[in-house]
Amino acid sequence: MTYKIHCIDVKNQLQNYIWLLEHQDSAEVVAIDPTEAHLVEEYCQLHQLKLAQIWLTHWHKDHIGGVPELVATRSIPVFGPREELSKIPFISDALMHEQVIEFHDLKIEIIAVPGHTLGHIVYFIDALDAVFCGDTLFAMGCGRVFEGTHQQMFHSLSRLAALPPQTEVYCTHEYTLSNAQFALHVEPNNIAIQQRAEDVQRKRMLGECTLPSRIDIELETNPFLRAESIEEFQRLRELKDNF
């Protein structure tokens, strides 16, 4: 079972990443939240990869923008949240919480994580110790609560916090530096946060990607995962919204 995860830096204002999951024996890939079609096409061409599936976490344009163009010339399944079908009409395979999908011999568990949007889902792959989590959990941060409630987001993050500690976290934005600055602001005496903030700053100065993160690292350094109540989470999230 040989798989490889590739990262495409969109280099847009929102600092999106598109993740590609490659089955190396067949050179087939899944594109996760493909912001722009041409970047996926060019990357696949350059590395001799064949697009086989598309996975979407939620309906925001910076996550689904490239899909219509990618499916215009090929017939491939587009997986996405059933709760957001009205906003993502090109989903072919609508998914709900605890459903399992497959890519070659991989089994991928769908976890519902409402909060950022009402239908947001993530893709957890136990065999690869990986979760593709869109805009719910970020390195040292979490997504804004746009459509759901703080209570929903708190419970969604708790679901992700309960994944195996070695699970690598593939979120969709390079927000780690600003998240680290906020984490230092709210937990100035946390040595793990201090050390990680230094490492993140060094990486960003070199233009390096700070992802993936890992659940055990997030539990030590992410204030939102460390919040012990909905009230504390809401206080932190509202503080971050105006930080």
Order of alpha helices (4+ residues) and beta strands (2+ residues): beta-beta-beta-alpha-beta-alpha-alpha-beta-beta-beta-beta-beta-beta-beta-beta-alpha-beta-alpha-alpha-beta-alpha-alpha-alpha
